Amino acid sequence: MSELADYLEIPPSTAQVHLNTLHQAGYVLKDDGTYRLSLKFLKHGSYARRQLGLYRAAKRHIDELAEETGEAANLGVAQRGKRVLVYKSESPAKAVYDNAPTGEQTHLHWTALGKALLSVMPDERVDAIVDEHGLPRANEHTITDREALHEELHRTRERGYSVEDQDRRKGILAVGVPIVDDATGNVVGAVCVSGPRTRLWDDGVADDIVEAVQNAANVIELRYNHYISGGR
């Protein structure tokens, strides 16, 4: 309790009141003076995800993408200026598990999903996100300059896919493609494949990986626009 109070910068007595309320409601468990989240939150997260038309359109195709490439396939969206991992699927054959949990939020400029999402946003929106969240460094490969980010997004638009080349984790490469709502022109999500750089890089990103991600994104976008979004 004291650690939580320090982290939130609130009095211990206030933290205790909140924890007692959450404990009584079944959202927090207490074990020998230590608090942890209960699985009751899982119900709400699962419900929220099922409400996303994009998730319903994409889940099966993300699984197929992971099977086809033998790598980890991911679906993400942008919320409040961050990349949120909505769904992930990993081939049991050789995919590298990076322990990124579903629901994880990261800075958009760190990941292929995030860069793909940013590439469809107007420059003004990109600048507003940078103003709010900054461009913090994950390692020496991370873009930390606003002009460099805009140049990277321009390259992403030109080639039709984003590249995460060790921007967040050393040795990891990822390729992302945005998914756009035809009715509004807004980006609704992105799909990517990630794996060891040694497998995905061949004097550039391997062509078969790029093609697989683009094909999956095209199918998901079609399903979203014609069967999910259009059917609401």
C-alpha positions as CSV (number, residue, x, y, z in Angstrom):
1,M,0.0,0.0,0.0
2,S,2.8,2.4,0.8
3,E,4.5,1.7,-2.5
4,L,1.3,2.5,-4.3
5,A,0.8,5.7,-2.3
6,D,4.3,6.8,-3.2
7,Y,3.9,6.0,-6.9
8,L,0.6,7.9,-7.1
9,E,1.9,10.7,-4.8
10,I,-1.2,10.5,-2.6
11,P,-1.5,10.1,1.2
12,P,-1.3,6.5,2.4
13,S,-4.7,6.9,4.0
14,T,-6.2,7.8,0.6
15,A,-4.5,4.9,-1.0
16,Q,-5.9,2.6,1.7
17,V,-9.5,3.9,1.0
18,H,-9.2,3.2,-2.7
19,L,-7.6,-0.3,-2.2
20,N,-10.4,-1.2,0.3
21,T,-13.0,-0.2,-2.2
22,L,-11.4,-2.2,-5.0
23,H,-10.9,-5.2,-2.7
24,Q,-14.5,-5.2,-1.6
25,A,-15.6,-5.0,-5.3
26,G,-13.4,-8.0,-6.1
27,Y,-10.9,-6.2,-8.4
28,V,-7.9,-6.4,-6.0
29,L,-6.7,-9.4,-4.0
30,K,-4.8,-9.1,-0.7
31,D,-2.2,-11.7,0.4
32,D,0.0,-11.1,3.5
33,G,-0.2,-7.4,3.1
34,T,0.5,-7.3,-0.6
35,Y,-2.1,-6.3,-3.1
36,R,-2.5,-7.5,-6.7
37,L,-5.1,-7.3,-9.4
38,S,-7.7,-10.0,-9.7
39,L,-8.8,-11.6,-12.9
40,K,-12.1,-9.7,-12.7
41,F,-10.5,-7.1,-14.9
42,L,-10.1,-9.7,-17.6
43,K,-13.9,-9.8,-18.1
44,H,-13.9,-6.0,-18.9
45,G,-10.9,-6.2,-21.1
46,S,-12.3,-9.0,-23.1
47,Y,-15.7,-7.3,-23.5
48,A,-14.0,-4.0,-24.6
49,R,-12.0,-5.9,-27.2
50,R,-15.0,-7.7,-28.6
51,Q,-16.7,-4.3,-29.2
52,L,-14.0,-3.4,-31.7
53,G,-15.1,-4.1,-35.2
54,L,-11.5,-4.2,-36.2
55,Y,-10.7,-7.0,-33.8
56,R,-13.7,-9.1,-35.1
57,A,-12.5,-8.5,-38.7
58,A,-8.9,-9.2,-38.0
59,K,-8.5,-12.0,-35.5
60,R,-8.6,-15.0,-37.8
61,H,-6.3,-13.3,-40.3
62,I,-3.8,-12.4,-37.7
63,D,-3.6,-16.1,-36.7
64,E,-3.2,-17.0,-40.4
65,L,-0.4,-14.4,-40.8
66,A,1.5,-15.9,-37.9
67,E,1.1,-19.4,-39.3
68,E,2.2,-18.3,-42.8
69,T,5.3,-16.4,-41.7
70,G,6.3,-18.4,-38.7
71,E,6.7,-15.2,-36.8
72,A,4.7,-13.1,-34.3
73,A,1.7,-11.3,-35.9
74,N,0.1,-8.3,-34.0
75,L,-2.9,-6.0,-34.3
76,G,-2.8,-2.6,-32.7
77,V,-4.7,0.6,-32.4
78,A,-4.0,4.2,-31.3
79,Q,-5.7,5.5,-28.2
80,R,-4.8,8.7,-26.4
81,G,-1.6,9.1,-28.4
82,K,-0.2,5.6,-27.5
83,R,-0.1,2.3,-29.4
84,V,-2.3,-0.3,-27.7
85,L,-1.7,-4.0,-28.5
86,V,-5.1,-5.5,-29.2
87,Y,-4.3,-9.0,-30.3
88,K,-1.2,-11.1,-30.9
89,S,-0.6,-14.5,-32.4
90,E,2.6,-16.5,-32.5
91,S,3.6,-19.5,-34.6
92,P,4.7,-22.3,-32.2
93,A,7.3,-23.2,-34.8
94,K,9.9,-20.4,-34.4
95,A,8.3,-17.1,-33.3
96,V,10.2,-15.1,-30.7
97,Y,8.0,-14.4,-27.7
98,D,8.7,-10.9,-26.5
99,N,6.4,-11.0,-23.4
100,A,4.4,-8.0,-24.7
101,P,1.0,-8.5,-23.1
102,T,-2.3,-7.9,-24.8
103,G,-3.4,-4.4,-23.8
104,E,0.2,-3.1,-23.6
105,Q,0.6,0.6,-24.3
106,T,3.8,2.1,-25.7
107,H,4.9,5.2,-27.5
108,L,3.9,5.2,-31.1
109,H,7.3,6.0,-32.5
110,W,8.8,2.9,-30.9
111,T,7.0,0.2,-32.9
112,A,6.1,-0.8,-36.5
113,L,2.5,-0.7,-35.4
114,G,2.8,2.8,-34.1
115,K,4.7,4.1,-37.1
116,A,2.1,2.6,-39.4
117,L,-0.7,4.3,-37.4
118,L,1.2,7.7,-37.4
119,S,1.8,7.5,-41.1
120,V,-1.9,8.0,-41.9
121,M,-2.4,10.8,-39.4
122,P,-2.2,14.4,-40.5
123,D,1.1,16.1,-39.6
124,E,-0.8,18.3,-37.2
125,R,-2.0,15.3,-35.2
126,V,1.5,13.8,-35.2
127,D,2.9,17.0,-33.8
128,A,0.2,17.1,-31.2
129,I,1.1,13.6,-30.0
130,V,4.8,14.5,-29.9
131,D,4.0,17.7,-27.9
132,E,2.0,15.6,-25.4
133,H,4.2,12.5,-25.1
134,G,7.6,13.6,-26.4
135,L,10.0,11.3,-28.2
136,P,11.6,9.3,-25.4
137,R,14.4,6.9,-26.2
138,A,14.1,3.2,-25.8
139,N,17.7,2.6,-27.0
140,E,20.2,4.1,-29.3
141,H,18.1,3.1,-32.4
142,T,15.0,5.0,-31.3
143,I,14.0,8.1,-33.3
144,T,14.1,11.0,-30.8
145,D,14.0,14.0,-33.3
146,R,10.7,15.4,-34.6
147,E,12.1,16.1,-38.1
148,A,13.6,12.6,-38.3
149,L,10.2,11.2,-37.3
150,H,8.4,13.1,-40.1
151,E,11.0,11.9,-42.6
152,E,10.5,8.3,-41.4
153,L,6.7,8.6,-41.8
154,H,7.2,10.1,-45.3
155,R,9.2,7.0,-46.2
156,T,6.5,4.8,-44.7
157,R,3.8,6.4,-46.9
158,E,5.9,6.1,-50.0
159,R,6.8,2.4,-49.6
160,G,3.4,1.4,-48.1
161,Y,4.7,-0.2,-44.8
162,S,6.6,0.8,-41.7
163,V,9.8,-0.6,-40.3
164,E,10.8,-1.1,-36.7
165,D,14.5,-1.8,-36.9
166,Q,15.5,-2.4,-33.3
167,D,13.8,0.9,-32.4
168,R,12.5,-0.7,-29.2
169,R,14.4,-3.9,-28.7
170,K,17.8,-4.9,-30.0
171,G,17.7,-7.7,-32.5
172,I,14.0,-7.3,-33.3
173,L,12.7,-6.2,-36.6
174,A,9.0,-5.6,-37.4
175,V,7.0,-4.6,-40.5
176,G,3.7,-2.8,-40.2
177,V,0.8,-1.8,-42.5
178,P,-2.1,0.6,-41.5
179,I,-5.8,-0.2,-41.9
180,V,-8.0,2.7,-43.0
181,D,-11.7,3.3,-42.7
182,D,-12.9,4.0,-46.2
183,A,-15.8,6.2,-45.1
184,T,-13.7,8.6,-43.0
185,G,-10.1,8.1,-44.3
186,N,-9.0,7.7,-40.7
187,V,-6.6,5.0,-39.6
188,V,-8.4,2.5,-37.4
189,G,-5.5,0.2,-36.7
190,A,-2.4,-1.6,-38.0
191,V,-1.1,-5.1,-38.4
192,C,2.6,-6.1,-38.2
193,V,4.9,-9.1,-38.1
194,S,7.9,-9.1,-35.8
195,G,10.8,-11.4,-35.3
196,P,14.6,-11.7,-35.2
197,R,16.4,-9.3,-37.5
198,T,18.6,-12.1,-38.7
199,R,15.5,-13.9,-40.2
200,L,13.6,-10.9,-41.5
201,W,16.4,-8.9,-43.0
202,D,18.0,-9.7,-46.4
203,D,19.8,-6.6,-47.6
204,G,16.5,-4.9,-46.6
205,V,13.3,-6.2,-45.2
206,A,12.6,-9.6,-46.7
207,D,10.1,-9.3,-49.6
208,D,8.0,-12.3,-48.5
209,I,7.4,-10.8,-45.1
210,V,6.4,-7.4,-46.5
211,E,4.0,-9.1,-49.0
212,A,2.5,-11.3,-46.3
213,V,1.8,-8.3,-44.0
214,Q,0.4,-6.2,-46.9
215,N,-1.9,-9.0,-48.1
216,A,-3.2,-9.6,-44.5
217,A,-3.8,-5.9,-44.0
218,N,-5.7,-5.7,-47.3
219,V,-8.0,-8.5,-46.4
220,I,-8.6,-7.2,-42.9
221,E,-9.3,-3.7,-44.3
222,L,-11.8,-5.1,-46.8
223,R,-13.6,-7.1,-44.1
224,Y,-13.7,-4.1,-41.8
225,N,-15.1,-1.7,-44.4
226,H,-17.6,-4.0,-46.1
227,Y,-18.7,-6.5,-43.5
228,I,-18.1,-4.9,-40.1
229,S,-18.1,-1.1,-40.3
230,G,-20.6,-1.0,-43.2
231,G,-22.9,-3.4,-41.4
232,R,-23.3,-1.3,-38.3
